[in-house]
Amino acid sequence: MKKLTILPIASDMERAVDYYKLSELLKGFEWHSLEFNNWSESFPYKPDTRFRIGYTQDALVLQYDVVEEQLRGSYSEINENVWEDSCVEFFISFDGRKNYYNLEFNLIGTGLIGYGSADKRTRNRLSATEIKQVRTFSMIERHGDSKHWSMIEVIPFAVFKFDHVVNLKEKSIHGNFYKCGDHLKRPHFVSWNKIENPTPNFHLPQYFGELVFG
């Protein structure tokens, strides 16, 4: 199981009101690659994806950076099928991987957030009002055949409404980071921590890595 240390953001978040200012706040933070193409025999395409993450006293700040051959952002309404688009996902558990939140956003910032156990029959979606608490900032660049996009998510602890999240310093929890695109020309399912399952499935908390807050 991989282990990741998440460091606090010391700078003032009050002035970080756009993509570039938020990116500057994360400038010294380490990038981590989504290196595992878990189902490469059936889905060989692997976009170049990395992320970096920090936290404040009341929010997580997560930045994804992606280079891929096709960009798709078809869904614009909250809780639609964003995993079919160019999509990045973050799953996080505060109770030892019994229950977890799945935060899924396409490249234009449309979000879906669910909560529950790995039994999908028990999982529920957060409301549109609750999901709108997550602020997203996207940047897209095209240079010839090269397509690059980056997104920053500011995720307030209030989103994790089933857990009492106040101070994460020195806490150890679990999570995983993903990139997918189920309806792209070349579907793909890559992750930060390795998943061992015969078919694509991100909803396997036993494969979450350890997230330690410094």
N, C-alpha and C positions, 0 to 999 in steps of 0.2 A: 504494500500500500504506500502510495506517495504521501509525502508530508510537505505542507506549504506554510510558511510563516507570513502572516499578514501584518503589515506595519501601520501605525497610526499616521494620519495626515496632520502635520503640524501647522500648515498654513491656514489662513483665513478662508473659509468656504463662502463667506458672505459675498465676496467679489467674484466668485467663480460662476458666472452666469451664462457662459457659452462654451462651446466645444474646446476652443483654443486655450481658454483660461483654465479649464478643468484638466486638460492634457498637460498643461504646464505644472499643475499641482502634483501630478503623478510622474513627472519627468525623471526623478531619481529612483523610481520603483522598478523592481526587476520584472522583465518579461518572462512568461512561461509558455512553452509550446504545447499545443494539442497534438501530441506525437503519435497517438495510437489510432491507427486505421483498423478498427477491430474486425471488420468483415470485408477485408481487402479482396478476397477471392471473388465475391459476388459484386462488390462495389469498390473497384480499384482506385477511383479518383480520390485524391486527398488534397484539398485546398490548404494553402499555407495560412495557419491560424495561430495566433498567440494572444495572451491576455496579461493584464497586470491589475492588481487590486490593492486598495487601502481602505482605511476606515476612519471615521470621525466619532464624536461622542454620540451621534444619533443616526449615522447612515454608513452604508458601504458604498464605495465608489469603484466601479468595475469598468475597465476599458478593454474592448476586443479590437483586434487588428486582423483583417482578412484580405487575402489575395486569392481570387477565384475566377474561373473562366466565364461564368454566367452570373448576372445579377438579377434577382427577382424580388419584387416587393408588392405582391398582388393584394395582400390583405391590409386594410386600413382601419378596421373596426376591432376593438378590444375583444379578446377571447375567441377570435377566429383562428383558422388553421395555419398559424404563422410558421409552423415547422415545415410546411411545404415550400416556403420561400427561402431566400438566403437568410439563415436563421442561426443565432447563437443562443445557448442555453446555460443556465446555472442552477444546479440543484443543491439545496442546503438543508441539513438536519441539525437540530439543536438537542435531540433527545436520544442520541446513540443510534441513529439510523432507523428508529422505529417508524417515525413519520418524517416527512420532508416537504419542502416547498420546491416547485419547479417553476423557474422564471424563464420564459421564452420570449425572445424579441426578434423580429425581422429587421432588415437593414434600414427600414424607414421608421423604426421605433415603435411599431405596433406590438402590444404586449399581451401575454397570456400568463396567468399565475394560478397554480393549483396547489392543493395541500392534502395530505393524507398518507396512508401507508402504501406499500408496493402493490397492494391489491387495488387495481384501478376502479373497482366497483365502489370503493370507500372514498375515493378522492373527490374533492369539490373545487370548483373555481372560485376565486375571489371575485368580488363585484367590480364593475367598471370604475366606480368611484375609488375603490381601494387600490386598483391597479394604476390609476392615474396619479397616485402619489409618487410613483417612480418617474423621475425625469430622465429623458433620453436625449442625447445629442449625437447626430450622425454627420459623417463626412464621407463623400464619395468622389473618387478620382478615376478618370479613364485616360489612358495613354496608349493609343493604338489598340492592340489586343489585350493589354494589361488592364485589369479592373481591380481596384483597391478600395476597400471601405473600412471605416473605423467607427465604433460607437462607444459612447460613455454612458453608463447607467448610474444614476444616483439613487440608491435604494434605501429609503428611510427604514429604521428598525420597526416603525409602526406597521409596515407591510407584514411583518412576521407576527400576526395578531394572535396566533395560538401559543405563542411562547413569550415569556417575560424577558425581553431582550433590553437591557439597560446599559450595562458596561461589559464589553467583550474582552477587555484587556486581560491577558494571561489565561483566557478560556481556550479550550480545545473542543472543536466540533467536527462535523464531517460534511463533505460536499464533492461535487465533480463539475467539470466545465466541458461544454460540447459545442460542436458545429455540425449542422445538418442542412439538408435541402432535399426533402423527399420528392418534390415534383420538378426538380431541375433536370436538365438534359442528362447529367451524370449525377445521380443521387449519391450522397455520402453521409457517413456517420462516424465522426472522429471525436476523440475524448482526451482529456488530460490524464486521468487515471484509467488504466486498462480494464476492459470489460471482457469477461469470458462467458460467452453465451452463443448458441448456434445461430441465432437470428438477431437482427438489430433491435435493441431495446435499451433505452437509457434509464428506464425505471427499475433499476436494480441497485438499491442502496448498499448492498453488501460490497459493492465495488467503489463506493465513495472513498476518497482520500481523506487524510487528516488535515484540518485547517487550524493552525495555532495563531492566536492573536498576540503580537508582541507589545 
